[in-house]
Amino acid sequence: MSLPAFPALDESPLDTCLRLREIAPVVEVEFPGGVPAYLALTHRAAREILAGDNRTFARDPGHWPALHDGSIPEDWPLRAIVQGDHLSTKDGDDHRRLRGLVGRAFTPGRVQAMEPRIQELIDALLDDVVAAGDGVDLVPAFTEALPMAVICELFGVPEPERARLRKWTAALLAHTTPPDEAFETQRALMTYLYQLAERKRVDPGDDLTSGLVQARDRDDRLTTDELVAVLWLMLVAGHETTVHLLGHAIAALSAHPGQLALAMDEDRWGDVVEETLRYRHSVMMTSFRFTLTDVTIAGVAIPKGNAVGVVYQASGLDPERYGESADKFDITREQSDGIGFGHGPRYCIGAPLARLESRLALASLYRRLPDLTLAIDPDDVPYSPSFFTRGPLSLPITLGADRR
């Protein structure tokens, strides 16, 4: 019997996953190129898998035999992203060591100290939005521009080099990118990151890349390869996910004016961020994990040596966890066991920055433009061509009469 295709033709990835979730909490599907793998589609299944990191599940693609035994063709469109050598593909002691070294430079105090600068960036971007007037597209003007500026300042990426970093990220994460282009993009990105690391070794500054160069744990320094592995994840995931978090939040608030009014009246922007992560997560599906042994997840058996993707967007809409209102955007929702920033040993190290940045951005946007509305029907909002990260590509707005 043939496996269901993912993504399916003429259906959004989320709609496909919600349909598949009716079959089972974990479903084997066929990815582009005829490659079989599993999708975890419920809250329970997602939490069980995330909790099993470094024990039952590995992230090193060396644990996926099909990737290396000829079963999966060399020109598989997803090979460039799956085989990437970065922090999220490290396991066990390597992962713990690198995460510990990153944590020493990426401290909560450093993030909190960025608040005034983040607010400056937000205010400047919103000045430009107001000046542009009705029809301005918030994606390039705000939801992309802000996370790129923040993460690049944090890591010391010069402004003239930021546009290509954004372009490389979009190409790598789109499953529609042709294989040759995907591999060339990965090579170009890695070359750039090695050059950036070398520049920071020679001429360190007050930025996180320079801090990572100097990071030590019992006199243990990051190697250049390890530093680049960290930079790949932090610079790619560190802006892409926040871009889509902001886009999803604006789209959801535009479609739910009562929730927007509540957020504005009671200053509940932190709750908006958490509910957006549940309702429309930036990460449609995580990069693959690989079973180290035969395992049963949410009652479904998965044999050793298989690939599994956790579908955050489907698990966030799971009625078994969130009840009959799971598909409703509700910022008053209780979320004590939410997995918006992961769960277990791979909990997102950038969560404090993403929360701070998103809360400030949304509060400032609606304080400056309390009457803004989408200039297009919410159903006509275009979305990025990726089942890894997914969010609005365009959000043209009408500013409204009240412009501050």
KACORWO-V906399 format. One record per residue. N is the residue number from 1. RES is the residue in one letter. SS is DSSP state (h for helix, s for strand, l for the rest). PHI is phi in whole degrees, 0 to 359 (999 if undefined). D_CENTER is the distance of its C-alpha to the mean C-alpha in Angstrom with 2 decimals. Layout:
<<N RES SS PHI D_CENTER> <N RES SS PHI D_CENTER>>
This chain:
<<1 M l 999 33.65> <2 S l 287 30.76> <3 L l 276 27.18> <4 P s 295 25.20> <5 A s 279 23.11> <6 F l 222 19.35> <7 P l 286 18.42> <8 A l 270 21.76> <9 L l 292 23.71> <10 D l 59 24.08> <11 E l 208 21.58> <12 S l 293 17.98> <13 P h 304 15.66> <14 L h 294 15.41> <15 D h 299 19.21> <16 T h 300 19.73> <17 C h 293 17.89> <18 L h 294 19.84> <19 R h 293 22.96> <20 L h 293 22.41> <21 R h 297 21.84> <22 E l 290 25.44> <23 I l 279 26.57> <24 A l 192 25.12> <25 P l 294 22.28> <26 V s 229 21.44> <27 V s 229 22.43> <28 E s 278 23.08> <29 V s 228 22.16> <30 E s 250 22.76> <31 F s 277 19.98> <32 P l 309 20.96> <33 G l 91 23.84> <34 G l 74 25.29> <35 V s 266 23.17> <36 P s 278 23.26> <37 A s 197 20.53> <38 Y s 253 19.70> <39 L s 243 17.24> <40 A s 265 17.02> <41 L l 241 17.20> <42 T l 243 18.53> <43 H h 300 17.70> <44 R h 298 20.38> <45 A h 298 19.34> <46 A h 298 15.74> <47 R h 296 17.23> <48 E h 297 19.90> <49 I h 290 17.72> <50 L h 299 15.43> <51 A h 290 18.76> <52 G l 270 20.23> <53 D s 302 18.10> <54 N l 70 20.62> <55 R l 232 23.40> <56 T l 272 23.22> <57 F s 239 20.07> <58 A s 245 19.34> <59 R l 251 16.48> <60 D l 289 19.05> <61 P h 295 19.67> <62 G h 298 23.30> <63 H h 270 23.47> <64 W l 247 23.04> <65 P h 306 26.63> <66 A h 299 26.09> <67 L h 286 24.02> <68 H l 238 27.10> <69 D l 260 30.17> <70 G l 94 30.25> <71 S l 295 28.89> <72 I l 255 25.82> <73 P l 297 26.99> <74 E l 298 26.28> <75 D l 265 25.02> <76 W l 304 22.45> <77 P l 303 19.76> <78 L l 265 16.89> <79 R h 299 18.85> <80 A h 299 17.54> <81 I h 281 13.91> <82 V h 291 15.23> <83 Q l 274 17.84> <84 G l 305 15.90> <85 D l 264 17.42> <86 H l 211 14.87> <87 L h 303 14.24> <88 S h 284 12.24> <89 T h 256 15.32> <90 K l 267 17.78> <91 D l 230 19.70> <92 G h 54 22.37> <93 D h 298 24.21> <94 D h 299 22.31> <95 H h 295 18.97> <96 R h 297 20.80> <97 R h 295 22.62> <98 L h 296 19.80> <99 R h 296 17.75> <100 G h 296 21.03> <101 L h 293 21.71> <102 V h 297 18.37> <103 G h 301 19.00> <104 R h 291 22.36> <105 A h 266 21.12> <106 F l 259 17.96> <107 T l 277 20.10> <108 P h 304 19.76> <109 G h 297 22.84> <110 R h 295 21.37> <111 V h 296 18.44> <112 Q h 297 21.04> <113 A h 293 23.28> <114 M l 279 20.82> <115 E h 306 21.25> <116 P h 300 24.28> <117 R h 291 22.76> <118 I h 300 19.57> <119 Q h 296 22.08> <120 E h 300 24.13> <121 L h 298 21.36> <122 I h 300 20.60> <123 D h 298 24.34> <124 A h 294 24.95> <125 L h 295 22.33> <126 L h 290 23.75> <127 D h 302 27.20> <128 D h 292 26.32> <129 V h 299 24.90> <130 V h 298 28.15> <131 A h 295 30.24> <132 A h 291 28.74> <133 G l 83 29.84> <134 D l 303 29.38> <135 G l 93 27.20> <136 V l 300 24.78> <137 D s 267 21.31> <138 L h 291 18.79> <139 V h 292 15.87> <140 P h 292 17.51> <141 A h 280 19.60> <142 F h 217 17.25> <143 T h 290 13.61> <144 E l 272 13.04> <145 A h 297 15.93> <146 L h 292 15.20> <147 P h 301 11.84> <148 M h 297 13.35> <149 A h 296 16.56> <150 V h 294 15.39> <151 I h 291 13.42> <152 C h 288 16.21> <153 E h 295 18.92> <154 L h 298 17.62> <155 F h 260 17.73> <156 G l 74 20.78> <157 V l 274 19.72> <158 P l 299 22.63> <159 E h 303 22.19> <160 P h 296 23.82> <161 E h 262 21.29> <162 R h 281 18.09> <163 A h 298 18.46> <164 R h 289 18.55> <165 L h 298 15.45> <166 R h 296 13.61> <167 K h 296 15.71> <168 W h 299 15.04> <169 T h 300 11.24> <170 A h 300 11.84> <171 A h 291 14.56> <172 L h 294 12.99> <173 L h 271 10.14> <174 A l 271 12.81> <175 H l 289 14.92> <176 T l 272 17.78> <177 T l 292 18.17> <178 P l 302 21.59> <179 P h 306 21.80> <180 D h 300 23.93> <181 E h 292 21.62> <182 A h 297 18.56> <183 F h 293 20.69> <184 E h 295 22.13> <185 T h 297 18.82> <186 Q h 298 17.80> <187 R h 296 21.29> <188 A h 296 21.16> <189 L h 295 17.94> <190 M h 295 19.43> <191 T h 301 22.74> <192 Y h 298 21.37> <193 L h 294 19.64> <194 Y h 296 22.97> <195 Q h 294 24.83> <196 L h 297 22.74> <197 A h 299 23.31> <198 E h 294 26.99> <199 R h 299 27.38> <200 K h 285 26.11> <201 R h 290 28.52> <202 V h 285 31.38> <203 D l 224 30.66> <204 P l 293 28.38> <205 G l 229 27.31> <206 D l 267 25.87> <207 D l 221 22.23> <208 L h 289 19.79> <209 T h 299 20.41> <210 S h 298 24.09> <211 G h 296 23.54> <212 L h 291 21.88> <213 V h 302 24.83> <214 Q h 266 27.11> <215 A l 296 25.31> <216 R s 225 27.75> <217 D l 224 28.09> <218 R l 55 31.79> <219 D l 65 32.39> <220 D l 260 29.55> <221 R s 259 27.81> <222 L l 298 24.65> <223 T l 288 25.84> <224 T h 299 24.74> <225 D h 299 22.92> <226 E h 293 21.10> <227 L h 299 20.27> <228 V h 294 18.83> <229 A h 299 16.78> <230 V h 290 15.28> <231 L h 299 14.95> <232 W h 304 13.13> <233 L h 291 10.16> <234 M h 294 10.47> <235 L h 283 11.08> <236 V h 282 8.61> <237 A h 291 5.36> <238 G h 290 7.44> <239 H h 243 7.83> <240 E h 300 5.70> <241 T h 292 3.21> <242 T h 287 6.84> <243 V h 307 8.50> <244 H h 284 7.58> <245 L h 301 8.17> <246 L h 296 11.43> <247 G h 297 12.28> <248 H h 297 12.07> <249 A h 297 14.05> <250 I h 296 16.64> <251 A h 297 17.10> <252 A h 293 17.60> <253 L h 294 19.95> <254 S h 294 21.84> <255 A h 273 22.48> <256 H l 228 23.47> <257 P h 300 25.89> <258 G h 295 27.23> <259 Q h 290 23.98> <260 L h 298 23.67> <261 A h 299 27.27> <262 L h 296 26.68> <263 A h 298 23.79> <264 M h 289 26.04> <265 D h 291 29.17> <266 E h 247 27.89> <267 D l 54 25.18> <268 R l 257 22.60> <269 W h 289 19.48> <270 G h 298 18.00> <271 D h 292 18.62> <272 V h 299 17.05> <273 V h 299 13.70> <274 E h 295 14.11> <275 E h 290 15.41> <276 T h 296 12.74> <277 L h 300 10.16> <278 R h 283 12.89> <279 Y h 288 14.16> <280 R l 213 11.29> <281 H l 293 7.92> <282 S l 298 5.02> <283 V s 269 4.53> <284 M l 298 8.15> <285 M l 218 9.06> <286 T l 291 8.34> <287 S l 297 10.25> <288 F l 290 13.84> <289 R s 251 15.91> <290 F s 233 19.66> <291 T s 288 22.53> <292 L l 273 25.01> <293 T l 203 27.64> <294 D l 299 28.51> <295 V s 217 26.52> <296 T s 245 26.65> <297 I s 241 23.57> <298 A l 50 24.42> <299 G l 85 27.74> <300 V s 251 26.55> <301 A s 279 27.74> <302 I s 235 25.57> <303 P l 291 27.67> <304 K l 302 27.08> <305 G l 82 25.34> <306 N l 252 22.98> <307 A s 263 19.29> <308 V s 225 17.17> <309 G s 249 13.73> <310 V s 271 12.52> <311 V l 265 11.87> <312 Y h 299 10.15> <313 Q h 296 11.36> <314 A h 284 14.82> <315 S h 294 15.16> <316 G l 291 14.49> <317 L l 253 17.42> <318 D l 283 19.67> <319 P h 294 23.18> <320 E h 296 24.36> <321 R h 265 22.25> <322 Y h 252 22.09> <323 G l 78 25.41> <324 E l 295 26.70> <325 S l 267 24.68> <326 A l 302 21.29> <327 D l 269 20.70> <328 K l 256 21.75> <329 F l 276 19.76> <330 D l 219 21.57> <331 I l 285 20.69> <332 T l 269 23.60> <333 R l 295 22.15> <334 E l 281 22.51> <335 Q l 222 19.38> <336 S l 296 20.76> <337 D l 247 19.04> <338 G l 296 15.62> <339 I l 239 12.72> <340 G l 302 9.94> <341 F l 247 9.14> <342 G l 93 10.67> <343 H l 195 14.38> <344 G h 86 16.91> <345 P h 292 17.08> <346 R h 250 13.41> <347 Y l 307 12.51> <348 C l 301 9.85> <349 I l 289 12.26> <350 G l 266 10.57> <351 A h 303 10.81> <352 P h 300 14.11> <353 L h 292 13.07> <354 A h 298 10.22> <355 R h 295 12.88> <356 L h 298 15.64> <357 E h 299 14.29> <358 S h 291 13.27> <359 R h 298 16.57> <360 L h 297 18.63> <361 A h 296 17.29> <362 L h 291 17.96> <363 A h 300 21.22> <364 S h 290 22.43> <365 L h 302 21.66> <366 Y h 278 23.64> <367 R h 287 26.26> <368 R h 284 27.00> <369 L l 229 26.76> <370 P l 293 27.56> <371 D l 256 28.86> <372 L l 297 26.12> <373 T s 223 25.59> <374 L s 293 23.76> <375 A l 273 26.19> <376 I l 230 25.25> <377 D l 295 25.22> <378 P h 307 21.87> <379 D h 289 22.47> <380 D h 263 22.67> <381 V l 294 19.25> <382 P l 280 17.86> <383 Y s 239 14.36> <384 S l 296 12.51> <385 P l 277 14.04> <386 S l 209 11.36> <387 F l 256 10.93> <388 F l 271 7.86> <389 T s 244 5.60> <390 R l 214 8.23> <391 G l 193 9.76> <392 P s 298 13.19> <393 L l 268 14.75> <394 S l 207 17.72> <395 L l 223 18.87> <396 P s 292 22.51> <397 I s 230 24.25> <398 T s 257 27.76> <399 L l 288 28.15> <400 G l 87 30.98> <401 A l 287 34.17> <402 D l 270 32.91> <403 R l 234 31.35> <404 R l 244 31.33>>
